[in-house]
Amino acid sequence: MSAVTSPEQAPTVVDPRTLLSAEELAAARANVDRVPRLDPAQLDTVAAVFRPHVRAALNRRSRAA
């Protein structure tokens, strides 16, 4: 699988209900519920990684509108 090099190449978001059965979706949700929540330092790290990308995507979206 090749890496996405620009937001324009990024795939659209797929609704998991179109790919998973009700049982698979319930199992996936149960797995997520068992995972510990991120602590504040981890949340800060995630925000620092994704903030520039989200901001750039929102800027492109607002310019396209």
N, CA, C and O atoms as a Tripos MOL2 file, in Angstrom:
@<TRIPOS>MOLECULE
protein
  260   259    65     0     0
PROTEIN
NO_CHARGES

@<TRIPOS>ATOM
      1 N           0.8490   -1.1740    0.0000 N.3       1 MET1
      2 CA          0.0000    0.0000    0.0000 C.3       1 MET1
      3 C           0.8940    1.2360    0.0000 C.2       1 MET1
      4 O           1.8370    1.3160    0.7880 O.2       1 MET1
      5 N           0.6190    2.1680   -0.8450 N.am      2 SER2
      6 CA          1.4410    3.3690   -0.9260 C.3       2 SER2
      7 C           0.9660    4.4040    0.0860 C.2       2 SER2
      8 O          -0.1950    4.4230    0.4930 O.2       2 SER2
      9 N           1.8920    5.2530    0.4730 N.am      3 ALA3
     10 CA          1.5710    6.3070    1.4320 C.3       3 ALA3
     11 C           0.7880    7.4170    0.7460 C.2       3 ALA3
     12 O           0.9870    7.7020   -0.4350 O.2       3 ALA3
     13 N          -0.0910    8.0270    1.4990 N.am      4 VAL4
     14 CA         -0.8280    9.1870    0.9990 C.3       4 VAL4
     15 C           0.1170   10.3790    1.0680 C.2       4 VAL4
     16 O           0.6470   10.6930    2.1340 O.2       4 VAL4
     17 N           0.3270   11.0390   -0.0590 N.am      5 THR5
     18 CA          1.2800   12.1470   -0.0850 C.3       5 THR5
     19 C           0.6090   13.5080   -0.0020 C.2       5 THR5
     20 O           1.2810   14.5040    0.2670 O.2       5 THR5
     21 N          -0.6790   13.5770   -0.2220 N.am      6 SER6
     22 CA         -1.3780   14.8510   -0.0960 C.3       6 SER6
     23 C          -2.8120   14.5890    0.3520 C.2       6 SER6
     24 O          -3.3580   13.5130    0.1070 O.2       6 SER6
     25 N          -3.4200   15.5760    1.0080 N.am      7 PRO7
     26 CA         -4.8020   15.3860    1.4700 C.3       7 PRO7
     27 C          -5.7750   15.0780    0.3400 C.2       7 PRO7
     28 O          -6.7760   14.3930    0.5450 O.2       7 PRO7
     29 N          -5.4810   15.5830   -0.8480 N.am      8 GLU8
     30 CA         -6.3760   15.3200   -1.9780 C.3       8 GLU8
     31 C          -6.3870   13.8330   -2.3390 C.2       8 GLU8
     32 O          -7.3590   13.3390   -2.9100 O.2       8 GLU8
     33 N          -5.3100   13.1220   -2.0050 N.am      9 GLN9
     34 CA         -5.2220   11.6940   -2.2990 C.3       9 GLN9
     35 C          -5.8080   10.8380   -1.1780 C.2       9 GLN9
     36 O          -5.9720    9.6290   -1.3420 O.2       9 GLN9
     37 N          -6.1210   11.4520   -0.0510 N.am     10 ALA10
     38 CA         -6.6120   10.7000    1.0910 C.3      10 ALA10
     39 C          -7.9640   10.0680    0.7640 C.2      10 ALA10
     40 O          -8.8030   10.6870    0.1090 O.2      10 ALA10
     41 N          -8.1690    8.8320    1.2250 N.am     11 PRO11
     42 CA         -9.4590    8.1860    0.9710 C.3      11 PRO11
     43 C         -10.5630    8.8430    1.7870 C.2      11 PRO11
     44 O         -10.3030    9.4760    2.8110 O.2      11 PRO11
     45 N         -11.7820    8.6870    1.3260 N.am     12 THR12
     46 CA        -12.9080    9.2010    2.0970 C.3      12 THR12
     47 C         -13.1200    8.3050    3.3120 C.2      12 THR12
     48 O         -12.6650    7.1610    3.3270 O.2      12 THR12
     49 N         -13.7930    8.8080    4.3100 N.am     13 VAL13
     50 CA        -14.0600    8.0330    5.5120 C.3      13 VAL13
     51 C         -15.1710    7.0420    5.2100 C.2      13 VAL13
     52 O         -16.2040    7.3990    4.6430 O.2      13 VAL13
     53 N         -14.9460    5.7980    5.5950 N.am     14 VAL14
     54 CA        -15.9100    4.7330    5.3390 C.3      14 VAL14
     55 C         -16.6730    4.4380    6.6240 C.2      14 VAL14
     56 O         -16.0740    4.3200    7.6930 O.2      14 VAL14
     57 N         -17.9750    4.3210    6.5220 N.am     15 ASP15
     58 CA        -18.8080    3.9710    7.6680 C.3      15 ASP15
     59 C         -18.5630    2.4950    7.9980 C.2      15 ASP15
     60 O         -18.8160    1.6370    7.1520 O.2      15 ASP15
     61 N         -18.0730    2.1750    9.2130 N.am     16 PRO16
     62 CA        -17.7770    0.7820    9.5420 C.3      16 PRO16
     63 C         -19.0020   -0.1300    9.4860 C.2      16 PRO16
     64 O         -18.8650   -1.3440    9.3380 O.2      16 PRO16
     65 N         -20.1920    0.4460    9.6030 N.am     17 ARG17
     66 CA        -21.4060   -0.3790    9.5330 C.3      17 ARG17
     67 C         -21.6040   -0.9800    8.1500 C.2      17 ARG17
     68 O         -22.3390   -1.9540    7.9900 O.2      17 ARG17
     69 N         -20.9390   -0.3910    7.1360 N.am     18 THR18
     70 CA        -21.0520   -0.9470    5.7850 C.3      18 THR18
     71 C         -20.0730   -2.0870    5.5650 C.2      18 THR18
     72 O         -20.1810   -2.8130    4.5770 O.2      18 THR18
     73 N         -19.1100   -2.2540    6.4820 N.am     19 LEU19
     74 CA        -18.0880   -3.2850    6.3220 C.3      19 LEU19
     75 C         -18.1940   -4.4180    7.3280 C.2      19 LEU19
     76 O         -17.7810   -5.5410    7.0420 O.2      19 LEU19
     77 N         -18.7420   -4.1370    8.5040 N.am     20 LEU20
     78 CA        -18.7750   -5.1130    9.5860 C.3      20 LEU20
     79 C         -20.1980   -5.5660    9.8740 C.2      20 LEU20
     80 O         -21.1590   -4.8090    9.7310 O.2      20 LEU20
     81 N         -20.3010   -6.8240   10.2860 N.am     21 SER21
     82 CA        -21.6090   -7.3170   10.7240 C.3      21 SER21
     83 C         -21.9160   -6.6940   12.0800 C.2      21 SER21
     84 O         -21.0370   -6.1100   12.7130 O.2      21 SER21
     85 N         -23.1500   -6.8170   12.5200 N.am     22 ALA22
     86 CA        -23.5440   -6.2660   13.8210 C.3      22 ALA22
     87 C         -22.7120   -6.8850   14.9400 C.2      22 ALA22
     88 O         -22.3360   -6.1960   15.8880 O.2      22 ALA22
     89 N         -22.4240   -8.1830   14.8340 N.am     23 GLU23
     90 CA        -21.6270   -8.8660   15.8540 C.3      23 GLU23
     91 C         -20.1860   -8.3600   15.8540 C.2      23 GLU23
     92 O         -19.6080   -8.1320   16.9160 O.2      23 GLU23
     93 N         -19.6080   -8.1840   14.6700 N.am     24 GLU24
     94 CA        -18.2370   -7.6780   14.5760 C.3      24 GLU24
     95 C         -18.1420   -6.2540   15.1090 C.2      24 GLU24
     96 O         -17.1790   -5.8990   15.7890 O.2      24 GLU24
     97 N         -19.1370   -5.4510   14.7970 N.am     25 LEU25
     98 CA        -19.1490   -4.0730   15.2730 C.3      25 LEU25
     99 C         -19.2790   -4.0290   16.7940 C.2      25 LEU25
    100 O         -18.6140   -3.2270   17.4500 O.2      25 LEU25
    101 N         -20.1270   -4.8810   17.3520 N.am     26 ALA26
    102 CA        -20.2810   -4.9400   18.8090 C.3      26 ALA26
    103 C         -18.9810   -5.3870   19.4710 C.2      26 ALA26
    104 O         -18.5990   -4.8470   20.5090 O.2      26 ALA26
    105 N         -18.3000   -6.3660   18.8810 N.am     27 ALA27
    106 CA        -17.0210   -6.8290   19.4310 C.3      27 ALA27
    107 C         -15.9680   -5.7290   19.3560 C.2      27 ALA27
    108 O         -15.1920   -5.5470   20.2940 O.2      27 ALA27
    109 N         -15.9380   -5.0020   18.2570 N.am     28 ALA28
    110 CA        -14.9750   -3.9070   18.1120 C.3      28 ALA28
    111 C         -15.2430   -2.8180   19.1440 C.2      28 ALA28
    112 O         -14.3110   -2.2880   19.7490 O.2      28 ALA28
    113 N         -16.5040   -2.4890   19.3430 N.am     29 ARG29
    114 CA        -16.8490   -1.4610   20.3390 C.3      29 ARG29
    115 C         -16.4780   -1.9220   21.7450 C.2      29 ARG29
    116 O         -16.0070   -1.1260   22.5580 O.2      29 ARG29
    117 N         -16.6900   -3.2100   22.0330 N.am     30 ALA30
    118 CA        -16.3230   -3.7450   23.3470 C.3      30 ALA30
    119 C         -14.8130   -3.6650   23.5460 C.2      30 ALA30
    120 O         -14.3510   -3.3600   24.6460 O.2      30 ALA30
    121 N         -14.0400   -3.9370   22.4970 N.am     31 ASN31
    122 CA        -12.5820   -3.8250   22.5940 C.3      31 ASN31
    123 C         -12.1650   -2.3900   22.8870 C.2      31 ASN31
    124 O         -11.2760   -2.1550   23.7060 O.2      31 ASN31
    125 N         -12.7940   -1.4410   22.2320 N.am     32 VAL32
    126 CA        -12.4720   -0.0280   22.4610 C.3      32 VAL32
    127 C         -12.8150    0.3610   23.8920 C.2      32 VAL32
    128 O         -12.0670    1.1050   24.5270 O.2      32 VAL32
    129 N         -13.9270   -0.1280   24.3990 N.am     33 ASP33
    130 CA        -14.3450    0.2090   25.7640 C.3      33 ASP33
    131 C         -13.3660   -0.3150   26.8090 C.2      33 ASP33
    132 O         -13.2690    0.2470   27.9000 O.2      33 ASP33
    133 N         -12.6300   -1.3950   26.4860 N.am     34 ARG34
    134 CA        -11.6810   -1.9840   27.4360 C.3      34 ARG34
    135 C         -10.3350   -1.2550   27.4670 C.2      34 ARG34
    136 O          -9.5620   -1.4320   28.4080 O.2      34 ARG34
    137 N         -10.0520   -0.4550   26.4700 N.am     35 VAL35
    138 CA         -8.7560    0.2280   26.3910 C.3      35 VAL35
    139 C          -8.7370    1.4000   27.3700 C.2      35 VAL35
    140 O          -9.6950    2.1700   27.4340 O.2      35 VAL35
    141 N          -7.6510    1.5390   28.1340 N.am     36 PRO36
    142 CA         -7.5820    2.6820   29.0570 C.3      36 PRO36
    143 C          -7.5800    4.0070   28.3020 C.2      36 PRO36
    144 O          -7.0620    4.0980   27.1880 O.2      36 PRO36
    145 N          -8.1510    5.0090   28.9050 N.am     37 ARG37
    146 CA         -8.1830    6.3440   28.3070 C.3      37 ARG37
    147 C          -6.7760    6.9330   28.3080 C.2      37 ARG37
    148 O          -5.9400    6.5660   29.1330 O.2      37 ARG37
    149 N          -6.5260    7.8410   27.3840 N.am     38 LEU38
    150 CA         -5.2290    8.5080   27.3340 C.3      38 LEU38
    151 C          -5.1010    9.4900   28.4930 C.2      38 LEU38
    152 O          -6.0680   10.1480   28.8760 O.2      38 LEU38
    153 N          -3.8910    9.5780   29.0430 N.am     39 ASP39
    154 CA         -3.6710   10.5670   30.0980 C.3      39 ASP39
    155 C          -3.3930   11.9280   29.4480 C.2      39 ASP39
    156 O          -3.1780   11.9950   28.2380 O.2      39 ASP39
    157 N          -3.3950   12.9970   30.2240 N.am     40 PRO40
    158 CA         -3.2190   14.3340   29.6360 C.3      40 PRO40
    159 C          -1.9470   14.4890   28.7990 C.2      40 PRO40
    160 O          -1.9730   15.1520   27.7630 O.2      40 PRO40
    161 N          -0.8440   13.8940   29.2280 N.am     41 ALA41
    162 CA          0.4000   14.0040   28.4530 C.3      41 ALA41
    163 C           0.2620   13.3030   27.1020 C.2      41 ALA41
    164 O           0.7470   13.8040   26.0870 O.2      41 ALA41
    165 N          -0.3980   12.1490   27.0890 N.am     42 GLN42
    166 CA         -0.6140   11.4410   25.8280 C.3      42 GLN42
    167 C          -1.5340   12.2380   24.9110 C.2      42 GLN42
    168 O          -1.3000   12.3060   23.7040 O.2      42 GLN42
    169 N          -2.5740   12.8370   25.4740 N.am     43 LEU43
    170 CA         -3.4750   13.6680   24.6710 C.3      43 LEU43
    171 C          -2.7330   14.8550   24.0690 C.2      43 LEU43
    172 O          -2.9700   15.2160   22.9160 O.2      43 LEU43
    173 N          -1.8350   15.4650   24.8460 N.am     44 ASP44
    174 CA         -1.0370   16.5760   24.3280 C.3      44 ASP44
    175 C          -0.1630   16.1290   23.1650 C.2      44 ASP44
    176 O          -0.0130   16.8560   22.1830 O.2      44 ASP44
    177 N           0.4190   14.9300   23.2710 N.am     45 THR45
    178 CA          1.2610   14.4060   22.1940 C.3      45 THR45
    179 C           0.4480   14.1790   20.9310 C.2      45 THR45
    180 O           0.8700   14.5610   19.8390 O.2      45 THR45
    181 N          -0.7130   13.5610   21.0740 N.am     46 VAL46
    182 CA         -1.5800   13.3160   19.9180 C.3      46 VAL46
    183 C          -1.9910   14.6420   19.2860 C.2      46 VAL46
    184 O          -1.9800   14.7790   18.0630 O.2      46 VAL46
    185 N          -2.3500   15.6040   20.1050 N.am     47 ALA47
    186 CA         -2.7490   16.9140   19.5830 C.3      47 ALA47
    187 C          -1.5980   17.5810   18.8470 C.2      47 ALA47
    188 O          -1.8000   18.1780   17.7890 O.2      47 ALA47
    189 N          -0.3940   17.4850   19.3970 N.am     48 ALA48
    190 CA          0.7660   18.1070   18.7520 C.3      48 ALA48
    191 C           1.0560   17.4780   17.3960 C.2      48 ALA48
    192 O           1.4850   18.1680   16.4700 O.2      48 ALA48
    193 N           0.8270   16.1830   17.2730 N.am     49 VAL49
    194 CA          1.0740   15.4920   16.0040 C.3      49 VAL49
    195 C           0.0250   15.8760   14.9640 C.2      49 VAL49
    196 O           0.3650   16.1680   13.8180 O.2      49 VAL49
    197 N          -1.2450   15.8780   15.3560 N.am     50 PHE50
    198 CA         -2.3160   16.0560   14.3790 C.3      50 PHE50
    199 C          -2.7600   17.4960   14.1500 C.2      50 PHE50
    200 O          -3.3420   17.7940   13.1070 O.2      50 PHE50
    201 N          -2.5010   18.3940   15.0930 N.am     51 ARG51
    202 CA         -2.9810   19.7750   14.9760 C.3      51 ARG51
    203 C          -2.5880   20.4380   13.6550 C.2      51 ARG51
    204 O          -3.4540   21.0210   13.0020 O.2      51 ARG51
    205 N          -1.3090   20.3760   13.2300 N.am     52 PRO52
    206 CA         -0.9580   21.0510   11.9710 C.3      52 PRO52
    207 C          -1.6910   20.4720   10.7610 C.2      52 PRO52
    208 O          -2.0450   21.2020    9.8360 O.2      52 PRO52
    209 N          -1.9150   19.1720   10.7720 N.am     53 HIS53
    210 CA         -2.5860   18.5270    9.6430 C.3      53 HIS53
    211 C          -4.0650   18.8880    9.5990 C.2      53 HIS53
    212 O          -4.6160   19.1460    8.5290 O.2      53 HIS53
    213 N          -4.7010   18.9050   10.7600 N.am     54 VAL54
    214 CA         -6.1180   19.2780   10.8240 C.3      54 VAL54
    215 C          -6.2860   20.7430   10.4370 C.2      54 VAL54
    216 O          -7.1950   21.0920    9.6840 O.2      54 VAL54
    217 N          -5.4090   21.5930   10.9520 N.am     55 ARG55
    218 CA         -5.4870   23.0220   10.6280 C.3      55 ARG55
    219 C          -5.3170   23.2400    9.1210 C.2      55 ARG55
    220 O          -6.0550   24.0210    8.5210 O.2      55 ARG55
    221 N          -4.3460   22.5520    8.5090 N.am     56 ALA56
    222 CA         -4.1190   22.6920    7.0650 C.3      56 ALA56
    223 C          -5.3300   22.2100    6.2760 C.2      56 ALA56
    224 O          -5.7260   22.8440    5.2980 O.2      56 ALA56
    225 N          -5.9220   21.0890    6.6950 N.am     57 ALA57
    226 CA         -7.0950   20.5650    5.9960 C.3      57 ALA57
    227 C          -8.2710   21.5300    6.1100 C.2      57 ALA57
    228 O          -8.9960   21.7440    5.1390 O.2      57 ALA57
    229 N          -8.4610   22.1070    7.2850 N.am     58 LEU58
    230 CA         -9.5540   23.0610    7.4630 C.3      58 LEU58
    231 C          -9.3200   24.3220    6.6390 C.2      58 LEU58
    232 O         -10.2630   24.8840    6.0810 O.2      58 LEU58
    233 N          -8.0730   24.7680    6.5600 N.am     59 ASN59
    234 CA         -7.7640   25.9430    5.7360 C.3      59 ASN59
    235 C          -8.0500   25.6700    4.2630 C.2      59 ASN59
    236 O          -8.6250   26.5130    3.5750 O.2      59 ASN59
    237 N          -7.6520   24.4960    3.7770 N.am     60 ARG60
    238 CA         -7.9310   24.1420    2.3800 C.3      60 ARG60
    239 C          -9.4270   24.0700    2.1340 C.2      60 ARG60
    240 O          -9.9190   24.5110    1.0950 O.2      60 ARG60
    241 N         -10.1460   23.5120    3.0970 N.am     61 ARG61
    242 CA        -11.5990   23.3780    2.9500 C.3      61 ARG61
    243 C         -12.2640   24.7490    2.9020 C.2      61 ARG61
    244 O         -13.1630   24.9770    2.0930 O.2      61 ARG61
    245 N         -11.8230   25.6650    3.7700 N.am     62 SER62
    246 CA        -12.4520   26.9890    3.7930 C.3      62 SER62
    247 C         -12.1240   27.7770    2.5270 C.2      62 SER62
    248 O         -12.9540   28.5570    2.0590 O.2      62 SER62
    249 N         -10.9360   27.5900    1.9690 N.am     63 ARG63
    250 CA        -10.5880   28.2780    0.7250 C.3      63 ARG63
    251 C         -11.3650   27.7150   -0.4570 C.2      63 ARG63
    252 O         -11.6630   28.4390   -1.4070 O.2      63 ARG63
    253 N         -11.6960   26.4260   -0.4030 N.am     64 ALA64
    254 CA        -12.4240   25.7880   -1.5060 C.3      64 ALA64
    255 C         -13.9040   26.1700   -1.4880 C.2      64 ALA64
    256 O         -14.5800   26.0980   -2.5140 O.2      64 ALA64
    257 N         -14.3970   26.5700   -0.3330 N.am     65 ALA65
    258 CA        -15.8330   26.8910   -0.2090 C.3      65 ALA65
    259 C         -16.1800   28.2290   -0.8030 C.2      65 ALA65
    260 O         -17.3420   28.6350   -0.7740 O.2      65 ALA65
@<TRIPOS>BOND
     1     1     2 1
     2     2     3 1
     3     3     4 2
     4     3     5 am
     5     5     6 1
     6     6     7 1
     7     7     8 2
     8     7     9 am
     9     9    10 1
    10    10    11 1
    11    11    12 2
    12    11    13 am
    13    13    14 1
    14    14    15 1
    15    15    16 2
    16    15    17 am
    17    17    18 1
    18    18    19 1
    19    19    20 2
    20    19    21 am
    21    21    22 1
    22    22    23 1
    23    23    24 2
    24    23    25 am
    25    25    26 1
    26    26    27 1
    27    27    28 2
    28    27    29 am
    29    29    30 1
    30    30    31 1
    31    31    32 2
    32    31    33 am
    33    33    34 1
    34    34    35 1
    35    35    36 2
    36    35    37 am
    37    37    38 1
    38    38    39 1
    39    39    40 2
    40    39    41 am
    41    41    42 1
    42    42    43 1
    43    43    44 2
    44    43    45 am
    45    45    46 1
    46    46    47 1
    47    47    48 2
    48    47    49 am
    49    49    50 1
    50    50    51 1
    51    51    52 2
    52    51    53 am
    53    53    54 1
    54    54    55 1
    55    55    56 2
    56    55    57 am
    57    57    58 1
    58    58    59 1
    59    59    60 2
    60    59    61 am
    61    61    62 1
    62    62    63 1
    63    63    64 2
    64    63    65 am
    65    65    66 1
    66    66    67 1
    67    67    68 2
    68    67    69 am
    69    69    70 1
    70    70    71 1
    71    71    72 2
    72    71    73 am
    73    73    74 1
    74    74    75 1
    75    75    76 2
    76    75    77 am
    77    77    78 1
    78    78    79 1
    79    79    80 2
    80    79    81 am
    81    81    82 1
    82    82    83 1
    83    83    84 2
    84    83    85 am
    85    85    86 1
    86    86    87 1
    87    87    88 2
    88    87    89 am
    89    89    90 1
    90    90    91 1
    91    91    92 2
    92    91    93 am
    93    93    94 1
    94    94    95 1
    95    95    96 2
    96    95    97 am
    97    97    98 1
    98    98    99 1
    99    99   100 2
   100    99   101 am
   101   101   102 1
   102   102   103 1
   103   103   104 2
   104   103   105 am
   105   105   106 1
   106   106   107 1
   107   107   108 2
   108   107   109 am
   109   109   110 1
   110   110   111 1
   111   111   112 2
   112   111   113 am
   113   113   114 1
   114   114   115 1
   115   115   116 2
   116   115   117 am
   117   117   118 1
   118   118   119 1
   119   119   120 2
   120   119   121 am
   121   121   122 1
   122   122   123 1
   123   123   124 2
   124   123   125 am
   125   125   126 1
   126   126   127 1
   127   127   128 2
   128   127   129 am
   129   129   130 1
   130   130   131 1
   131   131   132 2
   132   131   133 am
   133   133   134 1
   134   134   135 1
   135   135   136 2
   136   135   137 am
   137   137   138 1
   138   138   139 1
   139   139   140 2
   140   139   141 am
   141   141   142 1
   142   142   143 1
   143   143   144 2
   144   143   145 am
   145   145   146 1
   146   146   147 1
   147   147   148 2
   148   147   149 am
   149   149   150 1
   150   150   151 1
   151   151   152 2
   152   151   153 am
   153   153   154 1
   154   154   155 1
   155   155   156 2
   156   155   157 am
   157   157   158 1
   158   158   159 1
   159   159   160 2
   160   159   161 am
   161   161   162 1
   162   162   163 1
   163   163   164 2
   164   163   165 am
   165   165   166 1
   166   166   167 1
   167   167   168 2
   168   167   169 am
   169   169   170 1
   170   170   171 1
   171   171   172 2
   172   171   173 am
   173   173   174 1
   174   174   175 1
   175   175   176 2
   176   175   177 am
   177   177   178 1
   178   178   179 1
   179   179   180 2
   180   179   181 am
   181   181   182 1
   182   182   183 1
   183   183   184 2
   184   183   185 am
   185   185   186 1
   186   186   187 1
   187   187   188 2
   188   187   189 am
   189   189   190 1
   190   190   191 1
   191   191   192 2
   192   191   193 am
   193   193   194 1
   194   194   195 1
   195   195   196 2
   196   195   197 am
   197   197   198 1
   198   198   199 1
   199   199   200 2
   200   199   201 am
   201   201   202 1
   202   202   203 1
   203   203   204 2
   204   203   205 am
   205   205   206 1
   206   206   207 1
   207   207   208 2
   208   207   209 am
   209   209   210 1
   210   210   211 1
   211   211   212 2
   212   211   213 am
   213   213   214 1
   214   214   215 1
   215   215   216 2
   216   215   217 am
   217   217   218 1
   218   218   219 1
   219   219   220 2
   220   219   221 am
   221   221   222 1
   222   222   223 1
   223   223   224 2
   224   223   225 am
   225   225   226 1
   226   226   227 1
   227   227   228 2
   228   227   229 am
   229   229   230 1
   230   230   231 1
   231   231   232 2
   232   231   233 am
   233   233   234 1
   234   234   235 1
   235   235   236 2
   236   235   237 am
   237   237   238 1
   238   238   239 1
   239   239   240 2
   240   239   241 am
   241   241   242 1
   242   242   243 1
   243   243   244 2
   244   243   245 am
   245   245   246 1
   246   246   247 1
   247   247   248 2
   248   247   249 am
   249   249   250 1
   250   250   251 1
   251   251   252 2
   252   251   253 am
   253   253   254 1
   254   254   255 1
   255   255   256 2
   256   255   257 am
   257   257   258 1
   258   258   259 1
   259   259   260 2
@<TRIPOS>SUBSTRUCTURE
     1 MET1         2 RESIDUE 1 A MET
     2 SER2         6 RESIDUE 1 A SER
     3 ALA3        10 RESIDUE 1 A ALA
     4 VAL4        14 RESIDUE 1 A VAL
     5 THR5        18 RESIDUE 1 A THR
     6 SER6        22 RESIDUE 1 A SER
     7 PRO7        26 RESIDUE 1 A PRO
     8 GLU8        30 RESIDUE 1 A GLU
     9 GLN9        34 RESIDUE 1 A GLN
    10 ALA10       38 RESIDUE 1 A ALA
    11 PRO11       42 RESIDUE 1 A PRO
    12 THR12       46 RESIDUE 1 A THR
    13 VAL13       50 RESIDUE 1 A VAL
    14 VAL14       54 RESIDUE 1 A VAL
    15 ASP15       58 RESIDUE 1 A ASP
    16 PRO16       62 RESIDUE 1 A PRO
    17 ARG17       66 RESIDUE 1 A ARG
    18 THR18       70 RESIDUE 1 A THR
    19 LEU19       74 RESIDUE 1 A LEU
    20 LEU20       78 RESIDUE 1 A LEU
    21 SER21       82 RESIDUE 1 A SER
    22 ALA22       86 RESIDUE 1 A ALA
    23 GLU23       90 RESIDUE 1 A GLU
    24 GLU24       94 RESIDUE 1 A GLU
    25 LEU25       98 RESIDUE 1 A LEU
    26 ALA26      102 RESIDUE 1 A ALA
    27 ALA27      106 RESIDUE 1 A ALA
    28 ALA28      110 RESIDUE 1 A ALA
    29 ARG29      114 RESIDUE 1 A ARG
    30 ALA30      118 RESIDUE 1 A ALA
    31 ASN31      122 RESIDUE 1 A ASN
    32 VAL32      126 RESIDUE 1 A VAL
    33 ASP33      130 RESIDUE 1 A ASP
    34 ARG34      134 RESIDUE 1 A ARG
    35 VAL35      138 RESIDUE 1 A VAL
    36 PRO36      142 RESIDUE 1 A PRO
    37 ARG37      146 RESIDUE 1 A ARG
    38 LEU38      150 RESIDUE 1 A LEU
    39 ASP39      154 RESIDUE 1 A ASP
    40 PRO40      158 RESIDUE 1 A PRO
    41 ALA41      162 RESIDUE 1 A ALA
    42 GLN42      166 RESIDUE 1 A GLN
    43 LEU43      170 RESIDUE 1 A LEU
    44 ASP44      174 RESIDUE 1 A ASP
    45 THR45      178 RESIDUE 1 A THR
    46 VAL46      182 RESIDUE 1 A VAL
    47 ALA47      186 RESIDUE 1 A ALA
    48 ALA48      190 RESIDUE 1 A ALA
    49 VAL49      194 RESIDUE 1 A VAL
    50 PHE50      198 RESIDUE 1 A PHE
    51 ARG51      202 RESIDUE 1 A ARG
    52 PRO52      206 RESIDUE 1 A PRO
    53 HIS53      210 RESIDUE 1 A HIS
    54 VAL54      214 RESIDUE 1 A VAL
    55 ARG55      218 RESIDUE 1 A ARG
    56 ALA56      222 RESIDUE 1 A ALA
    57 ALA57      226 RESIDUE 1 A ALA
    58 LEU58      230 RESIDUE 1 A LEU
    59 ASN59      234 RESIDUE 1 A ASN
    60 ARG60      238 RESIDUE 1 A ARG
    61 ARG61      242 RESIDUE 1 A ARG
    62 SER62      246 RESIDUE 1 A SER
    63 ARG63      250 RESIDUE 1 A ARG
    64 ALA64      254 RESIDUE 1 A ALA
    65 ALA65      258 RESIDUE 1 A ALA
